[in-house]
C-alpha cells in the first residue's frame, strides 16, 4: 500500500502527533475548586472592570455609560464573600 519510505514515515509521524495531541488534552489540571477570599475576588472584579473600560474601543457606543455601570455595580454586589473559582467564573458569566 505505502511502498515509498517517505509515505510510511509521514503516516507514522501523523499517527504519533495525533496521539500526542490527544494525550495532552487529558492531562490539563485546573484549580476550579480552590477557595479564594472575598477581598481577592473583589479586587479581581475591579481589575476586570478597569481593563474592559480601558481596552474596549467603543464600550459606550450602543449602551449609555449609566446602563453599563449599573450592570458592573450589580455584578460586584452579588458576589459571595468567599467562593471557588468555578462559582466565581459562573457568576461573572451571568
Buried (B, 14 or more C-beta within 10 A) or exposed (E): EEEEEEEEEEEEEEEEEEEEEEEEEEEEEEEEEEEBEEEEBEEBBEEBBEEEBEEEEEEEEEEEEEEBEEEBEEBBEEBEEBBBBEBBEEBEEE
